[in-house]
Amino acid sequence: MTSTPGLRALAQQGIEVSLHPYDYDPGADAVGLAAARALGLDPALTLKTLMVEVDGKPACCVIPSDQLLSMKRVAAAFGGKSAAMMLPAKAERLTGYRVGGISPFGQKRPVPTAIEATSCTAEKVWINAGARGLLLGIVPQQALLALTARPADLMA
């Protein structure tokens, strides 16, 4: 099985995850939804990692794959005035991952991270493990701990 910086970071913290490989579709409109379909998972528990900029500073949001970010809520969650999606090339440089395989875990340069609050009450969620076609299953509280993240209302 592929080892990624995210999986190594979680292992170093002693956090157990399950691995879920799937056939990555580079033409999919919504990578997270395609992953959920491929694995037969609930899209509300299959989370996507979105890199944003809040007042020009990088941040990471983790939300259900079937939802959209509210930039107003993102700005508020990180104590800023405005938020915007990060350009894909910048997100790849910052995280060390390729779009479609960006994980919140083990990023090249850790940034403030928030996980959608409604996802944090689930028993388990699935998040990209740091490679296209590979999700990891994790207890939300462990994800918050591993990322020093906070739950926040992020959805539109």
N, C-alpha and C positions, 0 to 999 in steps of 0.2 A: 504494500500500500504506500502511496505517495506520502512523504513527510513534507510538511510545509512549515514556514516560520510560525504560523498560528498554532499548529498542532504541537510543535516543539515548545512554544511558550506555555501552552496549557499543561503539557506533561511536566514541565519544570515547576509549575505551581501545584502539581499533584491533583489536577482536575481531570476526572474521567469523562470521556466523551465516546459516543458511538459514531462510526464512520458510515456514510451512505453515498457510494459512488453511483453516478447515473450518466447516461449518454447526453453530453452537452450539445445543445443545438445553437450554433453561432448565429443562425438567422432568426432566432426567437425574438419577438418584440419585447417580451417581459421574461428575463432570465429566471427570476425567482418563481414565477408562475409555471414556467416550463419545467423547472426542477421539481416543484410540488407535484405536477402532473406525472412526471416520469417516475417518481418514487411513491405515488399514491398517498401523498401527505396533504393535510389540511393547509390551504394557502395562508390561512390566518396564523398558523404556527410555523410556517416556513418563512423565515425572516430574510429581508434583503438589507445589504449594507450600502448606505449612500453617503458619499463624501460631500460635505458642504463647506461654505465659508460664511462665518458669522462676523460681520464688521471687518471682513478681509482676513480673518484668522480661520485656519482649518479646524473642522470638527467632523465627527462621525455620528450618523444616525442609523439605528437598526429598527426597521419596522416590518409589519406583515407584508408579504409579497403582493397581496391583492389590494394594498392601500397606497395613497399618495401622501407626500409630506405637505404640511402646511408651513410655508416659510415664516409666517408670522409666529407660529408656535415654536418653530426651531429657534428663531432669534430669541424669543422669551426664555426657552429652556437653557440657553447658554448665556443669558444675561446681556444680549446684544440688541441693537436697534434694527438691523436688517440681515437677512440670510439669502443665500443663492446657492444653487448647485455648483459644485466644483467641476471645472472642465475635465473630461476623461483623461487627457494626457497628464494633467497636473495630479489627478488622483492616483494614477499609476506611478508617477515619480515619487510621490509622497509616501505611498503605502508599500511599494515594492511588489504589488500584485497587479495582474492584468484585469481590466474591466471584464466582468462576467465571472471573476474569480477573486474579487476583493473580499477579504475577511476583516472583521474588526480586531481579530486576535493577531498578535505578532507583526503588526505594521512596522515598517522601517523606522518611522518616527511616530511614537504614540501621540494621539491628540485627544482632547476631551470627547467623551462618547456618551450618548444617551440612547436608551432602549425604550421603545414604546411601552408605556406603563401597562396597558391592557395585556401585553404579551408576558409581562413579568409574573402574572398570576397562574400561568399554565404550568403543568407538571414537567413538560419538556418542550423545547423549541428546536428548530433546525436552522442552522446558519452556515454560510459558506465557510469551508475549512481553509481556503486560501489557494484553491486551484479550480479551474473550470471543470465542472462535472463531479465535484466532491462537496457534500454537505456533512456537517457534524451535528449530532444530537447532543443537547446539553440542557441541564436544569437552569432555568433563567437566573436564579439567585447566584449560581456559580458563574454564569456569564457576567453578571454585574460585578461580582467580586474580582474576577480575572481582569476585567477592563477598568476597574475603579470607575465604573459607569454609574449613572443614576437613571432611575425610571423617569419618564417625562411624557406628557401628552404631545405627540408630534404629528398626528395624522390630520389631514384636511377634513 
